[in-house]
Amino acid sequence: MGLDNRPWTLTIPSDSRLLPLARGFVEAVCEVGGFDRASTEAIILAMHEAAHNIIRHAHRGDASAQVQIQCLLCPDGIEIRLLDEGEPFDITAVPCLDPAELRIGGRGVFLMRTLMDELTTEPRGQRGNTLRMVKRCPRQALRRDAI
């Protein structure tokens, strides 16, 4: 279980065209971690929404900014951290919206809250934030053949 000791990390430029790469990275970590398909899909969707929000809102399309995705396999699930270079952001200030309400935008945070068990943000110094998402789900034995 040596692979569980430190996060798996992917750093990409803030470019929405690279979201499929981020999705593939998280999917591979989930596969190695032994998560079932439903949990894996929920984790990937939550990460995609978070990364998309960072690119669109925190970085405002500035491709010189970077998004770092860290995945930490835990005995009872996975912790994903997304590190951005945007202005300080407090996710608890985002209202809980009714998904049936007709409006454009605002669904990303709703999805993240629905799909994950924990969702927190904290500032990283003068600039940047860490978004932390935790999903608790059963793991099968660590798959060494998938590495």
Steps between C-alpha positions, in 0.01 A plus 500: 500500500797732449309682227253638755758702694518807279273674253504426128537837330422646157570865415347648185472846347164665562351394166163326474627295204714311753206390716488157327861446615402587858200266478720215373749561782232484772339197336833315501558581869148377583560179304826432682323583828237234436187718494183375333381659176224711658737652759766557235255683273381719789858589595594580138191719451563694823866556406400609148252755635756632748777530240261664251397755765865576576583554132190710435463699822823496702738528205254670261645309205861601575691200357822618670342402834524138610262252658651229715293190572607282791338162570563327831372146542365446852392177669133604471504692169685782327593859569542732203659842529494759224749783540439818302660842458181705533371754748403365846171311481271365772281218372275523805389843369346332192129454570338158483290526186193309402609317183148539358533877514532649151831684474829486315801380700530407864461126445868410544513556875162331540634193318821495705302520824264224383768262370764538772483453878715800595568825316720777646721783377786685659726776372862427404694807610449827310359337189338168433267252665488135589168330434480176696244233409462167677302199379451211739448177311611139533825394340590163360856378546759732346548391141873465436436373144340833409816696572 
